[in-house]
């Protein structure tokens, strides 16, 4: 339980109650844990648990209890049955923000799974909470399905061990509050632990010494307010664009927030699986976000027809994180429509030799917005620097939503430096090197019958499917390696891992550790 709480960034004081099958509510371990925490145990009948849609189904509990995950179903029900709330509203928040103390429940809330089920030899735990519902949102509580639907979005008779099925053109326009933690990022996998990092996609041994010196020299000018004109001009020249088509931002993440707040959108759509920050920013700005879920069977490749015609804002990554798929520029450009904003996240495009399939610098695609990041290739995640390329009117709208001086002087100096011809040549060399090391990693992974990789990877990472990958990830941690969990990406589940491409020696050590981790699982 403590491990699950740590994963959610919470302490024991945040716990309001424990939920379980009613037949187990009096078991000494559960009762003792509740007594230690000073919270009640809420037991639920098997029929109640079976009616809850769970994100991570399993066949064994389904056969034993009629629900595909007792832990997830009970957690969602417990979060939705706290006393003191209005009928029809899911009760209070787990903790009061910033206090760690129980808070009074909001007028309307819904049960959301914060941490999916985590198994050990002795227990299975999941964590749910109640979150406020905005006035325009529907679905005030945990989604309940008929008892025949014992697993998420399944139809009667569907195999409970198969993830939620989606067709290529599967379009879900509901406001999503599912188990995918959209705020989870790879750095959480390595924070505070000494692990070899395959979870974060920042290139190793960066920033290079010459860039460090440029940044260090800029510190003598910190007394003056940042002036971004030179850096902006450098970015414009690099992409052969006028400066009024460029906006410098504190990383691509700020750009997603600006887009969500500054641009009108009635029906925004995000193409998944992909980086989750765009959807999180849209939802935080009050938008109901639709999803187009690309399928493994199709190699996670884009079919432009899957995006609904009336979507007026479409977000897609290229190459896509976490699938590493590089979509043809023509396929993405085919998504453009009059009255539609087409946002293409090219944060990893400079890791592709020749940046083929890039739309940066294009002015003939209506509504095109291209986002770039300098944090991955140049190791500047802590400095926060990126930029937006778009039509002057769009840039002006985004700039009005920015605070004053949003990009620091050291970040501006770094942006200018990374636009030089020498820097671009270095990035191109690094992209070719990544391709060689990625091929070595993929060749090693192909030796494992248990591992299936997404074909055609073009980014500095690969996506792999392993049955029980969540358990494999934990065993890898015990062996000193951090891999990025896949179940926080919509369209993926607990059987997926993302692996950053590293040098050959590190990859060889990882492959040995993976062999051990798979053997440990039997």
C-alpha positions in Angstrom: 0.0 0.0 0.0 2.8 2.4 0.8 4.4 1.7 -2.6 1.1 2.5 -4.3 0.7 5.7 -2.4 4.3 6.7 -3.3 3.6 6.1 -6.9 0.7 8.6 -6.7 2.8 11.1 -4.7 0.6 10.7 -1.6 1.2 9.9 2.1 -0.8 7.6 4.4 -2.8 10.6 5.7 -4.4 10.9 2.3 -6.3 7.6 2.7 -10.0 7.9 3.4 -11.0 4.3 3.3 -10.1 0.8 2.1 -12.4 -1.1 -0.3 -12.5 -4.9 -0.9 -14.9 -7.8 -1.5 -17.3 -8.0 1.4 -16.2 -11.6 2.1 -12.7 -10.4 2.7 -13.4 -7.2 4.7 -12.8 -8.9 8.0 -9.6 -10.6 7.1 -6.8 -9.8 9.6 -4.5 -8.2 7.0 -7.1 -5.9 5.7 -8.6 -5.0 9.1 -5.1 -4.5 10.5 -4.2 -2.1 7.7 -7.4 -0.1 8.2 -6.7 0.1 11.9 -3.2 1.2 11.3 -4.4 4.0 8.9 -7.4 4.8 11.1 -9.9 4.4 8.2 -13.0 2.2 7.7 -13.1 -0.8 5.5 -15.9 -0.8 2.9 -16.9 -4.2 1.7 -18.8 -4.6 -1.6 -20.8 -7.5 -2.9 -19.5 -9.4 -5.9 -22.4 -8.1 -8.0 -21.4 -4.5 -7.2 -17.8 -5.1 -8.2 -18.7 -6.9 -11.3 -20.7 -3.9 -12.5 -17.6 -1.6 -12.5 -15.7 -1.1 -15.7 -12.0 -1.8 -14.8 -9.1 -0.7 -17.0 -6.8 -3.6 -16.4 -8.8 -6.9 -16.6 -7.5 -10.3 -15.6 -9.1 -13.7 -16.2 -8.4 -15.3 -12.8 -10.3 -12.8 -10.6 -13.1 -12.7 -13.2 -13.5 -16.5 -12.9 -13.3 -16.4 -9.1 -15.4 -13.3 -8.2 -17.2 -12.2 -11.4 -15.1 -9.0 -11.7 -12.0 -8.7 -13.8 -10.1 -6.8 -11.0 -11.3 -6.7 -7.4 -8.7 -4.2 -6.5 -9.6 -1.6 -9.2 -13.3 -2.1 -8.9 -13.3 -1.8 -5.1 -11.0 1.2 -5.2 -13.4 3.0 -7.6 -16.4 2.0 -5.6 -14.8 3.1 -2.3 -13.9 6.5 -3.8 -17.6 6.7 -4.9 -19.3 5.8 -1.6 -17.8 8.1 0.9 -20.5 9.5 3.2 -21.5 13.1 3.2 -22.1 13.7 -0.5 -25.2 14.6 -2.5 -27.0 11.8 -4.2 -25.7 11.2 -7.7 -22.4 12.8 -6.9 -19.2 11.0 -6.2 -17.8 12.0 -2.8 -14.9 14.1 -1.7 -11.4 14.5 -2.7 -8.7 12.2 -1.2 -6.7 15.1 0.2 -7.1 18.8 0.5 -4.6 20.4 -2.0 -1.3 21.3 -0.2 -2.4 20.1 3.2 -2.4 16.3 3.2 -5.6 16.5 5.3 -9.0 15.1 4.3 -11.0 17.8 2.5 -14.7 18.5 2.3 -16.2 17.0 -0.8 -17.0 19.1 -3.8 -20.5 19.5 -5.0 -19.8 17.2 -8.0 -17.0 14.8 -8.4 -16.2 11.4 -10.0 -14.2 8.4 -9.1 -10.9 8.1 -11.0 -8.2 5.4 -10.8 -4.9 7.1 -9.8 -2.8 3.9 -9.7 -3.9 0.7 -11.4 -3.6 -2.6 -9.7 -0.1 -3.4 -8.4 0.6 -7.0 -7.4 2.9 -8.7 -5.0 2.9 -12.2 -3.7 0.7 -11.2 -0.7 -1.5 -8.5 -1.9 -3.0 -6.6 -4.9 -3.7 -2.9 -4.4 -5.1 -0.1 -6.5 -5.7 3.6 -5.7 -8.7 5.7 -6.6 -9.8 9.2 -5.7 -12.7 11.6 -6.3 -12.0 14.6 -8.6 -14.2 17.6 -9.2 -16.4 17.6 -12.3 -16.5 20.8 -14.3 -20.0 22.2 -14.9 -20.0 21.2 -18.6 -18.9 17.6 -18.0 -21.2 14.7 -17.8 -20.7 11.3 -16.1 -20.8 12.3 -12.5 -19.5 9.0 -11.1 -17.6 5.8 -11.8 -18.8 4.3 -15.0 -21.0 1.2 -14.3 -21.7 -1.4 -16.9 -24.1 -4.3 -17.0 -22.7 -7.3 -15.2 -21.9 -9.0 -18.5 -19.3 -6.2 -19.1 -16.7 -7.3 -16.5 -13.9 -5.4 -18.2 -13.5 -2.1 -19.8 -15.5 -1.5 -22.9 -15.8 -5.2 -23.6 -18.8 -6.8 -25.3 -20.4 -9.9 -23.8 -18.3 -12.9 -24.6 -15.1 -10.9 -25.4 -12.0 -12.5 -23.9 -11.2 -10.8 -20.6 -7.5 -11.0 -21.1 -7.5 -8.9 -24.3 -7.1 -5.1 -24.0 -10.0 -2.9 -25.0 -10.6 -3.4 -28.7 -10.6 -0.4 -31.0 -11.0 -0.1 -34.8 -8.7 2.1 -36.8 -11.4 4.8 -37.0 -12.5 4.3 -33.4 -13.5 7.8 -32.3 -14.5 8.4 -28.6 -15.7 12.0 -28.0 -16.4 11.5 -24.3 -14.5 13.5 -21.7 -12.0 11.0 -20.5 -11.2 10.3 -16.9 -9.9 6.8 -17.3 -7.0 5.1 -15.6 -4.4 6.7 -17.9 -2.3 9.1 -15.8 -1.8 11.8 -18.4 0.6 13.7 -16.0 3.0 10.7 -15.7 6.3 11.3 -17.4 9.5 9.2 -17.8 11.5 11.2 -15.2 9.2 9.7 -12.5 10.7 6.3 -13.2 14.2 7.4 -12.2 13.7 10.2 -9.7 15.5 9.7 -6.4 16.9 6.3 -7.5 20.2 5.2 -8.9 19.0 3.4 -12.0 20.3 3.2 -15.6 17.8 5.4 -17.4 16.0 3.9 -20.3 12.8 5.8 -19.3 13.7 9.3 -20.4 14.3 10.2 -24.1 16.9 12.9 -23.5 20.1 12.1 -25.3 22.9 11.0 -23.0 26.1 12.9 -22.5 24.4 16.2 -23.2 24.5 19.2 -23.2 27.9 19.1 -25.1 30.7 21.1 -23.6 30.5 24.0 -26.1 26.8 24.5 -25.3 27.5 24.4 -21.6 30.0 27.1 -22.0 27.6 29.3 -24.1 25.0 28.9 -21.4 27.4 29.6 -18.6 28.7 32.7 -20.3 25.1 34.0 -20.5 24.8 34.2 -16.7 26.7 37.5 -16.6 23.7 39.1 -18.3 21.0 37.9 -15.8 20.5 41.4 -14.5 18.8 42.4 -17.8 15.4 41.3 -18.9 15.4 38.5 -21.5 15.4 39.7 -25.1 14.3 37.0 -27.5 14.7 38.8 -30.8 18.1 37.3 -31.8 17.1 33.8 -30.9 13.8 34.2 -32.7 15.5 35.4 -35.8 17.9 32.4 -35.6 15.0 29.9 -35.4 13.3 31.7 -38.3 16.4 31.5 -40.5 17.0 27.9 -39.7 13.5 27.1 -41.1 13.6 29.7 -43.8 10.6 31.5 -42.3 9.9 35.2 -41.4 10.3 35.9 -37.7 6.5 36.6 -37.2 5.9 32.9 -37.8 8.1 31.9 -34.8 7.2 31.9 -31.1 9.8 30.8 -28.5 8.4 28.9 -25.5 9.5 27.3 -22.2 9.6 23.9 -23.9 6.9 22.3 -25.9 4.9 21.8 -22.8 4.2 25.5 -22.5 3.2 25.5 -26.2 0.5 22.9 -25.5 -0.9 25.0 -22.6 -0.9 28.2 -24.8 -2.7 26.3 -27.6 -5.4 25.0 -25.2 -6.0 28.4 -23.7 -5.6 30.8 -26.6 -7.2 29.0 -29.6 -11.0 28.4 -29.8 -11.9 24.7 -30.2 -15.3 23.2 -30.1 -14.2 19.6 -30.9 -10.5 19.0 -30.2 -9.2 15.5 -31.1 -5.9 13.9 -30.0 -4.4 11.0 -32.0 -3.2 8.4 -29.5 -1.1 6.7 -28.4 1.1 9.8 -28.1 2.6 12.2 -25.7 -0.2 12.9 -23.1 0.6 16.5 -22.3 -1.5 18.0 -25.1 -4.7 16.2 -23.9 -4.0 17.1 -20.3 -3.6 20.8 -21.2 -6.8 20.8 -23.3 -8.7 19.1 -20.4 -7.3 21.6 -17.9 -8.5 24.4 -20.1 -12.1 23.0 -19.9 -12.2 21.2 -23.3 -13.9 17.8 -23.8 -11.3 16.0 -25.7 -11.9 13.2 -28.3 -9.5 10.5 -29.1 -8.5 8.6 -32.2 -6.8 5.4 -31.1 -4.4 3.9 -33.6 -4.1 0.1 -33.5 -1.2 -2.2 -33.0 -2.5 -4.4 -35.8 -2.0 -1.4 -38.2 1.5 -0.7 -36.8 0.1 2.4 -35.0 0.1 4.2 -38.4 -2.2 7.0 -39.2 -5.3 6.6 -41.4 -6.4 10.3 -42.0 -10.0 9.0 -42.5 -10.0 8.0 -38.8 -10.2 11.7 -37.8 -13.8 13.0 -37.9 -14.5 15.8 -40.4 -15.9 18.2 -37.8 -12.8 18.1 -35.5 -11.6 21.7 -35.4 -8.3 21.0 -33.6 -6.2 17.9 -34.2 -3.0 17.0 -32.4 -0.6 14.3 -33.6 3.1 13.6 -32.9 5.7 12.8 -35.6 7.7 10.8 -34.9 5.2 9.7 -32.3 6.0 9.2 -28.7 5.8 6.4 -27.5 5.4 4.3 -30.7 8.4 5.7 -32.5 6.3 5.7 -35.7 7.2 8.3 -38.3 4.1 9.2 -40.3 4.4 10.4 -43.9 4.2 14.2 -44.2 1.6 13.7 -46.8 -0.7 11.7 -44.5 -0.5 14.4 -41.8 -1.0 17.3 -44.3 -4.1 15.4 -45.5 -5.6 16.2 -42.1 -5.6 19.9 -42.8 -9.0 21.6 -43.4 -10.3 25.1 -43.6 -11.2 26.2 -40.1 -9.2 23.4 -38.5 -6.0 23.9 -36.5 -3.5 21.0 -37.2 -0.9 20.7 -34.4 2.1 18.5 -35.2 4.4 17.7 -32.3 7.9 17.3 -33.9 9.8 17.2 -30.6 11.8 14.2 -31.8 12.1 15.1 -35.5 15.7 16.3 -35.1 16.6 12.7 -34.1 15.5 11.5 -37.6 18.3 11.7 -40.2 17.4 14.5 -42.7 14.3 15.3 -40.7 12.4 13.6 -43.5 8.6 13.9 -43.2 8.9 17.1 -41.3 6.3 19.9 -41.9 8.4 22.6 -40.2 8.9 25.4 -42.6 5.8 24.6 -44.7 3.4 27.5 -45.3 1.1 25.9 -47.8 -0.8 23.7 -45.2 -3.8 25.6 -43.8 -4.0 25.8 -40.0 -0.6 24.1 -39.5 1.1 24.5 -36.1 4.4 22.8 -35.7 6.0 22.4 -32.2 9.7 21.8 -31.7 11.7 21.1 -28.6 15.4 21.5 -28.0 15.4 19.6 -24.7 15.8 16.0 -26.1 18.7 16.2 -28.6 20.6 18.8 -26.6 19.9 17.7 -23.0 18.1 20.9 -22.0 15.1 19.5 -20.2 16.0 21.5 -17.1 16.4 24.7 -19.0 13.0 24.5 -20.9 13.3 25.7 -24.4 11.2 25.0 -27.5 9.3 26.9 -30.2 6.2 27.1 -32.3 6.0 27.6 -36.1 2.6 28.8 -37.4 0.9 31.5 -39.3 1.5 35.1 -38.0 -2.1 35.4 -36.7 -1.8 32.2 -34.7 1.6 33.2 -33.3 0.1 36.5 -32.2 -2.8 34.8 -30.4 -0.4 32.5 -28.6 1.9 35.3 -27.7 -0.9 37.3 -26.1 -1.6 34.3 -23.8 2.1 34.1 -22.7 3.3 35.9 -19.6 6.0 38.5 -20.0 9.5 37.2 -20.5 8.5 33.5 -20.6 11.9 32.2 -21.8 15.0 32.9 -19.7 18.2 34.5 -21.0 20.2 31.2 -20.8 17.5 29.4 -22.7 17.5 32.1 -25.4 21.2 31.8 -25.7 20.9 28.0 -26.0 18.2 28.3 -28.7 20.4 30.7 -30.8 23.4 28.4 -30.4 21.5 25.3 -31.4 20.4 26.9 -34.7 24.0 27.4 -35.9 25.3 25.3 -38.9 27.8 23.5 -36.7 25.1 22.6 -34.2 22.7 21.3 -36.9 25.5 19.2 -38.3 26.2 17.7 -34.9 22.5 17.0 -34.4 22.4 15.2 -37.8 25.4 13.1 -36.9 23.7 12.2 -33.6 20.6 11.2 -35.5 22.6 8.8 -37.6 24.3 7.4 -34.5 20.9 6.9 -32.8 19.8 4.9 -35.9 22.8 2.6 -35.6 22.3 2.0 -31.8 18.5 1.6 -32.3 19.1 -1.2 -34.8 21.4 -2.9 -32.3 18.7 -2.7 -29.6 16.0 -4.0 -31.9 18.2 -6.9 -33.0 18.8 -7.9 -29.4 15.1 -7.6 -28.6 14.3 -9.9 -31.5 16.1 -12.7 -29.7 13.3 -12.9 -27.1 10.2 -14.8 -28.0 8.3 -13.0 -25.3 9.0 -9.5 -26.7 7.2 -7.9 -29.7 8.4 -4.5 -31.0 6.5 -1.9 -33.0 7.9 -2.1 -36.5 9.6 0.7 -38.3 10.9 2.7 -35.2 12.4 6.0 -36.3 12.7 7.9 -33.0 15.3 7.6 -30.2 13.2 5.0 -28.4 11.3 1.8 -29.2 7.9 0.5 -28.0 7.7 -3.2 -26.9 4.9 -5.5 -25.9 5.5 -8.1 -23.2 2.8 -10.0 -21.5 2.9 -8.8 -17.9 5.3 -5.9 -18.8 4.4 -4.1 -15.6 5.9 -7.0 -13.6 8.9 -7.2 -15.9 9.4 -3.4 -15.3 9.6 -3.9 -11.6 12.0 -6.8 -11.9 14.2 -4.6 -14.2 14.2 -2.0 -11.5 15.6 -4.5 -9.1 18.3 -5.2 -11.6 19.2 -1.5 -11.9 17.3 -0.4 -15.1 14.4 2.0 -15.4 12.0 1.5 -18.3 9.0 3.7 -19.2 5.7 2.1 -18.3 3.2 2.1 -21.2 -0.1 2.0 -19.4 -0.3 5.8 -18.9 -0.7 6.3 -22.7 -4.3 6.0 -24.0 -4.5 3.1 -26.4 -1.9 1.0 -24.5 -2.1 -1.1 -21.4 0.1 -2.7 -18.7 1.8 -5.0 -21.3 3.8 -2.2 -23.0 7.1 -0.6 -22.2 9.0 2.2 -23.9 12.8 1.9 -24.1 15.2 4.7 -24.8 18.0 4.0 -27.3 21.4 4.1 -25.5 25.0 3.2 -26.5 25.9 -0.3 -27.3 27.5 -1.2 -24.0 24.4 0.0 -22.1 22.1 -1.8 -24.4 24.1 -5.1 -24.0 23.8 -4.8 -20.2 20.1 -4.1 -20.5 19.5 -7.1 -22.7 21.2 -9.3 -20.1 19.0 -7.8 -17.4 15.9 -8.3 -19.5 16.8 -12.0 -19.9 17.1 -12.3 -16.2 13.8 -10.4 -15.6 11.9 -12.7 -18.0 13.4 -15.8 -16.4 12.5 -14.5 -12.9 8.9 -14.4 -14.1 8.9 -18.1 -15.1 
